[in-house]
């Protein structure tokens, strides 16, 4: 869907010439910005473990591989089975929008969407896409320089979506290691309501690299449920930078579940830019084999009477590594802020590792802020109790593990999305138990 260029003063041929000139100027400005971002990346290079935010995450495997840009694949099979029922579905295959596989029908009046590749020929989005230093990463600069495609979705004021938006991103088998750099931008208008489900699925057995940036702007009084499920392929690399900006009295409830990729990294940046804003982040990560899953979050309270809560749980089995770093920053103007953060982790083997680092940075005096973190193993007394009641040890372990993750899964509000996420988590946990020798 394109934004029309209209004027009653000129005839159609003149309008077409003006439109081409305008598009050319947009492209020149955006290409210049991309060159600048590439220069920033070349100067900084890939992050390494001497950088504080990357000390537990080794990205050298990405830096050492020669990735080619992915090509579109319209012949992808089984997309129908992956699509969420009763949803507005936008399908991206290998980082490219595929309209033939998407189902965006029946969107409410005024809701507009573009694929990013088309939109960038009409608008210079460089200023909108420029990130502040605290939200910027080397990978976001690389994404800007090599931007593949993405979804731009605009929901007008006072609009209620009765179906979720399903952003389905699928990677298929390729002849060689490949990469994509999608960038999505979702705008939710004043007092609007929406459910967003962002999903990444790996149908490739080979090595690939998805480097994602998501921008979400939430208008005054708007309410959003935001779900993300990362289940990339076993040899994949998934790096994501998500920026959510909230205005006055808006409310965002987000649910982030990560279980795929040999290396998965999520940087969540929530900017509470208006008074009385609320964010509630639920997170679950399941690392197995020799995988690394890294969850970084930062919530900036910049105005008064805001609140935020983070509840993250992680499971690490075999020789995997899980990382959680949650930071809450309360700025001087953010008086009467309430912020809480908890992170609980479960180790299923003696060779698994979890690094957790909760942080508070407070510059206001009238606040209520808490944080805490735990790392432990299954309770042997609880296992013994269950086994003494006639339950075999494997089933007892499964019961305790599922009770641990259910603290997060039980909070999923949308029925269809909850069912899909719960099923995938159950499959991941079953594989983890088999990998640790429990049959």
Secondary structure, DSSP 8 states (H G I E B T S, - for coil): -------SSS-HHHHHHHHHHHHHHHHHHHHHHHHHHHHHHHHH-S--TTSGGGTT---HHHHHS--EE----TT--SHHHHS-TTEEEEEEETTEE-GGG-B-TT--TT-EEEEHHHHTTT---HHHH---TTT--HHHHHHHHT----EEEEE-TT-B-SSEEEEEEEE---SS-EEE--EEEEEE-TT-EEEEEEEEEE--SS-EEEEEEEEEEE-TT-EEEEEEEEE--TTEEEEEEEEEEE-TT-EEEEEEEE--SSEEEEEEEEEE-STT-EEEEEEEEEE-TT-EEEEEEEEEE-STT-EEEEEEEEEE-TT-EEEEEEEEEE-TT-TTEEEEEEEEEEE-STT-EEEEEEEEEE--SSEEEEEEEEEEE--HHHHHHHHHTT--HHHHHHHHHHHHHHHHHTT--SHHHHHHHHHHHHHHHHHHHHHTT--
